[in-house]
Amino acid sequence: MSEICQFTAIPYQLKPSGRRRSVALQIRDGKLTVLAPTGVAKQQIDGFILQKQQWVERHLQVQLQAALPPDYLLAALLPLLDEKLQLKVVNDSSSAVSRDGQTLWLQLSNRVSTARRRQKQLELLSAWYQQQAELWFAARVTYWQQQMQVQASAVQIKNWQSKWGSCTSKGQLSFNWRLMLAPGWVADYVVVHELAHLSHMDHSSAFWQRVERFYPEFKQAKQWFKQHQHLLQLV
């Protein structure tokens, strides 16, 4: 059993255990957990955290910064599955996005106001990524359908904020265009995951066995999402 505690400005979760002989601190996903022997006084735990406060605050800050979404526009470097594209923004008579090798050209209309430039760039890039997603997912669904001997009724691209894929009882698959910002093997896992639902419309053991049969790396992909899904945002 665990409980949420508050020490000065640092909240922590206390996890007592009869097997432990000493107090230990653990920081994961930007949260502090105290592992302590059962029955240890809260005063003793608070004193231990006080001794380690600088260490705790430093590591919490590191994890917080790591969890912030990157500013791809500022870096001028955009991920596209397993590629990195150099972003070049130029003023022009009209707005458009085009790719030339490893360079992504973003033409921005001279009529766009200074206050609207960043938002317009994001809108143009989002639309371009959705186009790439339509092509890529159509091809990957075709490939995996043949491998898994199933047939989807339709494939759609969605603009969800944090949902990655879905499968309806009628066999319609949907995928988030933001998966184009993920490595190809991670996006491929989502395709296999949703196609597996055509055989099992649940997350039963039979479903996961089918996923593993065709995609043995599924556990690594799930872990990738836990650690890196904050990267799948243009802003």
Disulfide bonds with the S-S distance in Angstrom:
none
